Amino acid sequence: MGVAKATVRAVNGLTARWADASEGGTVFSAAGVWPLLAHLADGAEGAARAELAEALGLPAGQAAQAARELLAAMGAVRGLDTAVGLWTKRTLELRPEWEAGLPAGAHGVLTGDPVADHGALDAWTVKRTGGLIERMPVALTEDTEMVLASALALRTQWLSPFHEVELDTAYEPWAVEPRLGLRRRSAVLDRVGVADTPGGHVTELKVLGNNALDVHLLLGEEGMQPGHVLRAGVDILAGRRAVVPGTQLPQGKVGPGLRVQKVRCTRPEPPSLDVTTVAYDMNASHDLLELHRLFGLTTARDTSRGHLPGISSAPLAIGSARQNTMAKFGALGFEAAAVSAYGAVGAGIPDLRYVTTRISAAFDRPFGFLALHRHTRLVLTAGWVTDPAPAPEYDWDWDDDEG
């Protein structure tokens, strides 16, 4: 995926700032919001333009081209689908130069019938996310002149699948009822590592997908805030925080949920990494105007005057801005989607003569995740897991010899 490093830094920066503003279990996609903000900035003036540029992390004059390159690059990745849609009333005349910057075929029509229009927008949402999200998060009123929306959907299968188990955890909120745990053993120790951050140590586990779409699990020290943990993950991706990989870790409890041991065994065994985590299936809805400063929408939401003359000569302001997101992490793979919309308006006595290294990593209390493109390190979705999937009712069996 060819995308400028400055754009990746800008999108991931918005991810980190959004994480800082998040509370509780959630999932969100700055990569889904950023292209829309960029196109709005391209058509904005004055304070609205300056605020949008600050939120984007790029000059407003460069944002639209960066958004086009980002969308084209994401669209070329196997397992990643993106789209931008624009719908306007027939009476709204758009600036040709601004409309030309949108993808071909993106422009649709608002009829003025809220029921019919929402049906069309929802149908677009279902199609563009492969059914992962069913509703476009926009409030249509008689004053809605324009809807600008983006959709992002990603799917990957793990290179090394997990085995389903019933989670064994001392974390009481998760121990009250059975939770669906996931376990696997690997000989690749450097999939896990520990970073020292200003907020505390963070354990990072890389779960690789078969199409260069990966998920990094992030477990902080007890008491660390979600934003600190997720920001640490973004800093690790950017090279601002060094990670000590599994092969270089000393013995003992070396990081959150992470232990390195020398284990005696009856035959020569390679070092191993034993991972325990949880399955999760999450949904979230975000009102971006509640975080208007984060997204550079403070001035643009003022409906007393227009702020987007580069889009249309008609006075336009942002009346609604929302995102619906989902993420599902299971034994075989991961899928996530986001739709963002802006409305303007181990018998006997063993002979233990051999020794091997065994690393155990347990993500058995709330943790963060970043779903990203492996090569560019662009974060596509991020979240904080507080409510894992319940364990189904069947007998459990896990074979320690499987990899």
C-alpha positions as CSV (number, residue, x, y, z in Angstrom):
1,M,0.0,0.0,0.0
2,G,1.7,3.2,-1.2
3,V,0.8,6.1,1.1
4,A,2.9,9.0,2.3
5,K,4.5,8.7,5.7
6,A,3.2,12.1,6.6
7,T,-0.3,10.9,6.0
8,V,0.2,7.8,8.1
9,R,1.6,10.0,10.9
10,A,-1.4,12.3,10.6
11,V,-4.0,9.5,10.7
12,N,-2.3,7.7,13.6
13,G,-1.9,10.9,15.5
14,L,-5.7,11.4,15.3
15,T,-6.0,7.8,16.5
16,A,-3.9,8.6,19.6
17,R,-5.8,11.8,20.4
18,W,-9.1,10.0,20.0
19,A,-7.9,7.3,22.3
20,D,-7.0,9.9,24.9
21,A,-10.6,11.2,24.8
22,S,-12.1,7.7,25.0
23,E,-13.7,6.0,28.0
24,G,-14.6,2.4,28.7
25,G,-15.0,-0.3,26.1
26,T,-15.0,1.1,22.7
27,V,-13.9,0.7,19.1
28,F,-13.2,3.6,16.7
29,S,-11.6,4.3,13.3
30,A,-9.7,7.6,12.8
31,A,-8.8,6.2,9.3
32,G,-12.6,6.3,8.6
33,V,-13.0,9.9,9.7
34,W,-9.8,11.5,8.4
35,P,-10.6,11.5,4.7
36,L,-13.9,13.2,5.3
37,L,-12.3,15.9,7.5
38,A,-9.8,16.4,4.7
39,H,-12.4,17.0,2.1
40,L,-14.3,19.4,4.4
41,A,-11.0,21.3,5.1
42,D,-10.5,21.6,1.3
43,G,-13.8,23.5,1.1
44,A,-13.6,25.4,4.3
45,E,-12.5,29.0,5.0
46,G,-11.4,31.0,8.0
47,A,-11.4,29.6,11.5
48,A,-13.2,26.4,10.3
49,R,-10.4,25.7,7.9
50,A,-7.7,26.3,10.5
51,E,-9.4,24.1,13.0
52,L,-9.8,21.3,10.5
53,A,-6.2,21.5,9.5
54,E,-5.0,21.3,13.1
55,A,-7.2,18.2,13.6
56,L,-5.9,16.6,10.4
57,G,-2.2,17.2,11.2
58,L,-1.7,18.5,7.6
59,P,-2.2,21.9,5.9
60,A,-5.7,22.2,4.6
61,G,-4.3,22.8,1.1
62,Q,-2.7,19.4,1.1
63,A,-5.4,17.4,2.8
64,A,-7.7,16.6,-0.1
65,Q,-4.9,15.2,-2.2
66,A,-3.6,13.2,0.8
67,A,-7.1,11.8,1.4
68,R,-7.4,10.7,-2.3
69,E,-4.1,8.9,-2.1
70,L,-5.0,7.3,1.2
71,L,-8.3,6.0,-0.1
72,A,-6.8,4.7,-3.3
73,A,-4.0,3.0,-1.3
74,M,-6.4,1.4,1.2
75,G,-8.6,0.2,-1.6
76,A,-5.7,-1.7,-3.2
77,V,-5.2,-3.8,0.0
78,R,-6.6,-7.3,-0.1
79,G,-9.2,-7.7,2.6
80,L,-9.7,-3.9,3.0
81,D,-12.6,-2.1,1.4
82,T,-13.2,1.6,1.5
83,A,-15.6,4.0,-0.1
84,V,-16.7,7.7,0.0
85,G,-20.2,8.8,-0.8
86,L,-21.8,12.2,-1.2
87,W,-25.5,12.9,-1.4
88,T,-27.0,16.3,-2.0
89,K,-30.4,17.9,-2.6
90,R,-31.0,18.7,-6.2
91,T,-31.1,22.4,-5.4
92,L,-27.6,22.4,-4.0
93,E,-25.0,23.5,-6.5
94,L,-21.5,22.2,-5.7
95,R,-18.2,23.8,-6.7
96,P,-17.1,21.7,-9.7
97,E,-13.4,21.7,-8.6
98,W,-14.4,20.4,-5.1
99,E,-16.7,17.7,-6.4
100,A,-14.0,16.6,-8.9
101,G,-11.8,15.7,-6.0
102,L,-14.2,13.0,-4.8
103,P,-14.1,9.4,-6.2
104,A,-15.9,8.9,-9.5
105,G,-19.5,7.8,-9.0
106,A,-19.6,9.0,-5.4
107,H,-22.4,11.6,-5.9
108,G,-26.0,10.7,-5.2
109,V,-29.2,12.6,-4.6
110,L,-31.3,13.4,-1.5
111,T,-34.9,13.4,-2.4
112,G,-36.1,15.2,0.7
113,D,-38.1,12.2,1.9
114,P,-36.2,11.2,5.1
115,V,-37.5,7.6,5.1
116,A,-36.6,7.0,1.5
117,D,-33.2,8.8,1.8
118,H,-32.2,6.9,4.9
119,G,-33.1,3.6,3.2
120,A,-30.8,4.5,0.4
121,L,-28.0,5.5,2.7
122,D,-28.4,2.3,4.8
123,A,-28.3,0.2,1.6
124,W,-25.0,1.9,0.6
125,T,-23.7,1.2,4.1
126,V,-24.6,-2.5,4.0
127,K,-23.1,-2.9,0.5
128,R,-19.8,-1.0,1.3
129,T,-19.2,-2.9,4.6
130,G,-20.3,-6.3,3.4
131,G,-23.1,-6.3,5.9
132,L,-20.9,-5.6,8.9
133,I,-22.8,-2.4,9.6
134,E,-26.4,-1.9,8.7
135,R,-27.2,1.8,9.4
136,M,-25.5,5.0,8.3
137,P,-25.1,7.2,11.4
138,V,-26.7,10.4,10.1
139,A,-29.7,12.3,11.2
140,L,-31.7,13.5,8.2
141,T,-34.0,16.5,8.6
142,E,-35.7,18.8,6.2
143,D,-32.7,21.1,6.6
144,T,-30.2,18.5,5.5
145,E,-28.6,19.8,2.3
146,M,-25.7,17.3,2.0
147,V,-24.4,14.1,3.4
148,L,-20.7,13.2,3.1
149,A,-19.9,9.6,4.3
150,S,-17.1,7.1,4.3
151,A,-17.1,3.3,4.8
152,L,-14.2,1.1,5.8
153,A,-14.3,-2.7,6.3
154,L,-11.4,-5.1,6.9
155,R,-11.2,-8.8,7.2
156,T,-8.2,-11.1,7.9
157,Q,-7.5,-14.7,8.8
158,W,-4.8,-15.5,11.3
159,L,-1.6,-17.1,9.9
160,S,-1.7,-19.2,13.1
161,P,-5.2,-19.8,14.4
162,F,-6.1,-19.9,18.1
163,H,-7.9,-22.7,20.0
164,E,-11.1,-21.9,21.9
165,V,-11.0,-22.5,25.7
166,E,-12.9,-21.3,28.7
167,L,-11.0,-18.3,30.1
168,D,-9.2,-18.8,33.4
169,T,-8.7,-15.4,35.0
170,A,-8.3,-13.8,38.4
171,Y,-9.8,-10.6,37.1
172,E,-13.1,-10.7,38.9
173,P,-15.4,-8.9,36.5
174,W,-14.5,-11.5,33.8
175,A,-14.5,-14.4,36.2
176,V,-18.1,-13.9,37.3
177,E,-19.4,-15.7,34.2
178,P,-17.5,-18.0,31.7
179,R,-15.7,-16.1,29.0
180,L,-14.5,-17.3,25.6
181,G,-10.8,-17.6,25.8
182,L,-8.3,-18.1,23.0
183,R,-5.0,-19.9,23.3
184,R,-2.2,-20.8,21.0
185,R,1.5,-21.8,21.1
186,S,4.2,-20.4,18.8
187,A,7.9,-20.9,18.3
188,V,8.3,-17.2,17.3
189,L,9.1,-15.4,20.5
190,D,9.5,-12.0,19.0
191,R,5.8,-11.7,18.4
192,V,5.7,-10.4,21.9
193,G,7.6,-7.6,23.6
194,V,7.6,-5.0,26.4
195,A,7.9,-1.2,26.0
196,D,8.7,1.2,28.8
197,T,6.4,4.2,28.5
198,P,5.8,7.4,30.6
199,G,2.5,5.8,31.9
200,G,4.0,2.4,32.7
201,H,5.1,-0.7,31.0
202,V,3.1,-2.1,28.1
203,T,3.1,-5.6,26.7
204,E,2.6,-5.8,22.9
205,L,1.5,-8.9,21.1
206,K,1.4,-9.0,17.3
207,V,-1.3,-11.3,15.8
208,L,-0.5,-11.6,12.1
209,G,-3.1,-11.9,9.3
210,N,-2.7,-13.6,6.0
211,N,-3.1,-10.4,4.0
212,A,-0.8,-8.0,5.8
213,L,-3.7,-6.8,8.0
214,D,-2.6,-7.5,11.6
215,V,-3.9,-6.8,15.1
216,H,-1.6,-5.7,17.9
217,L,-2.9,-6.4,21.5
218,L,-1.7,-4.0,24.1
219,L,-1.8,-4.7,27.9
220,G,-0.7,-2.0,30.3
221,E,0.1,-2.1,33.9
222,E,-2.9,-2.3,36.2
223,G,-4.4,1.2,36.6
224,M,-3.1,2.6,33.3
225,Q,-5.7,4.5,31.4
226,P,-6.9,3.2,28.0
227,G,-5.7,6.3,26.3
228,H,-2.2,5.9,27.7
229,V,-2.0,2.2,26.6
230,L,-3.3,2.9,23.1
231,R,-1.1,5.9,22.6
232,A,1.8,3.7,23.6
233,G,0.8,1.4,20.8
234,V,0.8,4.2,18.3
235,D,4.2,5.4,19.6
236,I,5.6,1.9,19.2
237,L,4.5,1.8,15.6
238,A,6.1,5.1,15.0
239,G,9.4,4.0,16.6
240,R,9.1,6.5,19.4
241,R,9.0,3.8,22.0
242,A,11.5,0.9,21.9
243,V,10.2,-2.7,22.5
244,V,12.3,-5.3,24.1
245,P,11.4,-8.5,22.1
246,G,10.7,-11.9,23.6
247,T,14.1,-13.3,22.7
248,Q,15.9,-10.6,24.7
249,L,13.7,-10.7,27.8
250,P,15.2,-11.9,31.1
251,Q,13.5,-14.6,33.3
252,G,10.7,-13.8,35.6
253,K,7.6,-11.5,35.4
254,V,8.9,-9.1,32.8
255,G,5.9,-7.1,31.8
256,P,2.1,-6.9,32.2
257,G,0.7,-10.4,31.8
258,L,4.1,-11.6,30.6
259,R,6.4,-14.2,32.2
260,V,9.6,-15.9,31.0
261,Q,10.6,-19.2,32.5
262,K,13.3,-21.9,32.0
263,V,11.4,-25.2,32.0
264,R,12.8,-28.7,32.3
265,C,11.5,-31.2,29.8
266,T,12.0,-34.8,28.9
267,R,13.2,-34.2,25.3
268,P,14.8,-31.3,23.5
269,E,12.1,-28.7,22.8
270,P,12.3,-25.3,21.0
271,P,11.5,-22.2,22.9
272,S,7.8,-21.4,22.9
273,L,5.4,-18.5,23.3
274,D,2.1,-19.4,24.9
275,V,-0.6,-16.8,24.4
276,T,-4.0,-16.5,26.2
277,T,-6.4,-13.8,25.2
278,V,-10.2,-13.5,24.7
279,A,-12.6,-13.4,21.9
280,Y,-14.6,-10.2,21.5
281,D,-17.4,-8.8,19.4
282,M,-17.9,-5.1,19.9
283,N,-20.0,-2.3,18.5
284,A,-19.9,1.4,19.2
285,S,-21.5,4.6,18.0
286,H,-19.7,8.0,18.3
287,D,-21.1,11.5,18.2
288,L,-18.2,13.4,16.8
289,L,-19.7,16.8,17.6
290,E,-19.4,15.9,21.3
291,L,-15.6,15.9,20.6
292,H,-15.8,18.9,18.2
293,R,-12.4,20.3,19.3
294,L,-10.7,16.9,18.6
295,F,-12.1,16.8,15.1
296,G,-11.7,20.5,14.3
297,L,-15.5,21.0,14.0
298,T,-16.0,23.7,16.7
299,T,-16.5,26.6,14.2
300,A,-18.0,24.4,11.4
301,R,-20.9,23.3,13.6
302,D,-22.1,26.9,14.0
303,T,-25.2,27.0,11.9
304,S,-25.7,30.7,12.1
305,R,-23.5,31.2,9.0
306,G,-21.7,29.1,6.3
307,H,-18.2,27.8,6.7
308,L,-17.7,25.8,3.5
309,P,-17.7,28.1,0.5
310,G,-15.3,25.9,-1.3
311,I,-17.9,23.2,-1.5
312,S,-20.9,25.4,-2.5
313,S,-21.9,29.0,-2.7
314,A,-24.9,28.1,-0.5
315,P,-24.1,28.6,3.3
316,L,-23.3,25.2,4.8
317,A,-22.5,24.2,8.4
318,I,-22.0,20.8,10.0
319,G,-25.3,19.7,11.6
320,S,-24.3,16.2,12.5
321,A,-21.2,14.0,12.5
322,R,-21.2,10.4,13.7
323,Q,-19.4,7.1,13.3
324,N,-20.7,3.6,13.7
325,T,-18.0,0.9,14.3
326,M,-17.7,-2.8,15.0
327,A,-14.8,-5.2,15.7
328,K,-14.8,-9.0,16.0
329,F,-11.7,-11.0,17.2
330,G,-12.0,-14.7,17.1
331,A,-10.0,-18.0,16.9
332,L,-9.7,-17.8,13.1
333,G,-9.4,-14.1,12.3
334,F,-10.6,-10.5,12.7
335,E,-13.1,-8.3,11.1
336,A,-13.9,-4.6,11.6
337,A,-15.9,-1.9,10.0
338,A,-16.6,1.8,10.4
339,V,-19.1,4.1,8.7
340,S,-18.7,7.8,9.3
341,A,-21.1,10.5,8.1
342,Y,-21.3,14.2,8.2
343,G,-24.6,16.0,7.6
344,A,-24.3,19.5,6.5
345,V,-26.7,21.0,8.5
346,G,1.1,-31.4,30.3
347,A,2.8,-39.8,34.1
348,G,5.5,-41.6,35.8
349,I,8.6,-39.9,37.0
350,P,10.0,-37.9,34.1
351,D,13.7,-37.7,33.2
352,L,13.9,-33.9,33.0
353,R,17.4,-33.6,31.6
354,Y,16.6,-30.8,29.0
355,V,15.8,-27.2,29.5
356,T,13.8,-24.8,27.2
357,T,12.5,-21.3,27.4
358,R,8.8,-20.7,27.7
359,I,7.1,-17.3,27.5
360,S,3.6,-17.0,28.7
361,A,1.5,-14.0,27.7
362,A,-2.0,-13.5,29.2
363,F,-4.4,-10.8,28.1
364,D,-6.9,-11.8,30.7
365,R,-8.1,-8.3,31.9
366,P,-9.0,-5.2,29.9
367,F,-6.6,-4.4,27.1
368,G,-6.3,-2.3,23.9
369,F,-5.9,-3.3,20.3
370,L,-4.8,-1.7,17.1
371,A,-5.8,-3.2,13.7
372,L,-3.3,-2.0,11.1
373,H,-1.6,-2.5,7.8
374,R,1.6,-4.3,8.4
375,H,3.9,-2.5,6.0
376,T,2.8,1.1,6.3
377,R,1.8,0.8,10.0
378,L,-1.4,2.7,9.3
379,V,-3.9,2.1,12.1
380,L,-7.3,1.3,10.6
381,T,-9.3,0.6,13.8
382,A,-8.5,0.8,17.5
383,G,-10.3,-0.1,20.6
384,W,-10.4,-1.1,24.3
385,V,-11.8,-4.5,25.3
386,T,-13.8,-4.6,28.6
387,D,-16.5,-7.2,27.8
388,P,-15.2,-10.4,26.1
389,A,-17.6,-12.8,24.4
390,P,-19.3,-15.3,26.7
391,A,-18.1,-18.9,26.6
392,P,-20.5,-21.3,24.8
393,E,-21.7,-24.3,26.8
394,Y,-19.6,-27.2,25.6
395,D,-16.8,-29.4,26.8
396,W,-13.4,-27.8,26.4
397,D,-10.2,-29.5,25.2
398,W,-6.8,-27.9,24.3
399,D,-3.9,-29.9,23.1
400,D,-0.6,-28.3,24.4
401,D,1.4,-30.0,21.6
402,E,-0.3,-28.0,18.8
403,G,1.3,-24.9,17.5
